[in-house]
Every structure is written in C-alpha cells, then in structure tokens.
Amino acid sequence: MSDSDPSLTELHTREAITARLEAATEHSYLGDFVLGGMDGTVTTFAVVAGSAGAGLSPAVAIVLGVSNILADGFSMAVSNYLSTKSEHELLARARRREELHIAQHPEGEREEIRQIFQAKGFDGELLESITQTITNEKGRWVDTMLTEEFGLRLEPAKPGRAASATFTAFLAAGLIPLLPLFFPGLTPQETFRWSAIATAATFILIGFAKGRVSEQPILRSMIETLLVGSCAAGLAYFAGVALRGLVENAL
C-alpha cells in the first residue's frame, strides 16, 4: 500500500484520530455476542446430534434443546455479569489504594511516575516536565498509575450490557439448530441434515464476526470456528450412538 493511499490519508486526519482514540477506550460488546453465539450454537447442536445418535424423537430433542438454551444461556450470562462486575470492583479498590498512597506518600508516588516514563525513554528536563504535569492534577495522576502500573482499563464493560449481549446471542444462535425439528414432514435423517447445515452456516457467520473482532483473517476464522463446532457436534453424536442401547432399554 503506497504512502499516498487515500484510505490511509483519511485515517490520519485530526477528526479520524480523535474518533479512533475515543473509541479505543470503549468496550466492544461484539466479543460478548460472539462468545455467547458460539457457545449457544455448539451446545444446542450437541443436544440435537446426541439425540439423533441415540435415536430420540424430535419432540424430546426440542425439550432438551430449549431447556438447555434457557439454563445454560442464563448461567453464561450471569457468569459474564459477575466477571465484568469484578473488573469494576478491582478498579475501584485500586483507585482507592492509589489515592491513599498519593495522600500519604506523594514523593514516592511521584518517583513512580518518573520511573515509569523514564523507562519509556524520556529523560532530563522533558522527563521532569512530564512528571510535573501528570502529578499536578490528582485525577490524572491516579489514572496514570492505574493504567501504567497495574495495566487496568479505566472504562471496563458495563456488566448488564455484557450479560445481555451474551444471553441474547446464546438464545438467538442456539435456536437455529432446533428449527428443522419443528417441521413434522421431515424424516429424522432430513431433520438432522438440515439442522447440521443450519448450524454450519451459523458457525461460519460467527467465525466471520470473530475474525472482525480479533482482526484475524476472516476466512481462517470462519474455518476454525466451523472445525471447532463440528468436533463438538461429532463428539455429541457419537456419544449418543454409543449410549443408544442404554436409551432403548430404558424406553
């Protein structure tokens, strides 16, 4: 790509840089959505595949699948909520600790700022000017310590939004493998085949989104997601086949 590429020029205008830096401090919930969608699809199709392998009726697979979506989706959303909430609590504790340290040992905390930026290559009068500028304002001083010393994100994800994104994706993607089971005219083989096709398409779409989030090559991300999902489904199917005799005896 040449230095005069118009797209690069547009990316480096003052307005574009400002927008990009502001966006970098915001949490993208697309990652939570991808995680929930992937887990929902794998888990639900595993139920379909396991039911097919065991020779269970579509009605049983629907009951198991819907129950699984609601229970596992809620559990995953709650886990994400608690995990994200703990980030906020960690940030709050670290902020209180740094505020206390600055109040009680300002010179020691100022020296930490000096050494942090000295390690970045600043020295002499410029280093002293940076140290003075940062430590002149308490909020900026504390924020700098949180990001530079502890590596904390000043704006973690909102727990409610993260949990909602996870549950919504789990529910939406998890229902897709079950859709063919609602068509009574299909044979068990056709039902399983269409469920597998719909699930594979969902994996590919999730892989596309995952590639966008992680900035990986899109095709590789789609193939990886499809392979991982296929392996999970295959394990469930063969587990159902292995336990089919047990199910038949129970019935």
Secondary structure as GFF3:
##gff-version 3
##sequence-region A 1 251
A	DSSP	alpha_helix	6	11	.	.	.	ID=ss1
A	DSSP	alpha_helix	14	24	.	.	.	ID=ss2
A	DSSP	alpha_helix	30	54	.	.	.	ID=ss3
A	DSSP	alpha_helix	58	104	.	.	.	ID=ss4
A	DSSP	alpha_helix	106	118	.	.	.	ID=ss5
A	DSSP	alpha_helix	124	135	.	.	.	ID=ss6
A	DSSP	alpha_helix	138	148	.	.	.	ID=ss7
A	DSSP	alpha_helix	159	175	.	.	.	ID=ss8
A	DSSP	three_ten_helix	176	182	.	.	.	ID=ss9
A	DSSP	alpha_helix	188	214	.	.	.	ID=ss10
A	DSSP	alpha_helix	218	242	.	.	.	ID=ss11
A	DSSP	alpha_helix	244	250	.	.	.	ID=ss12
###
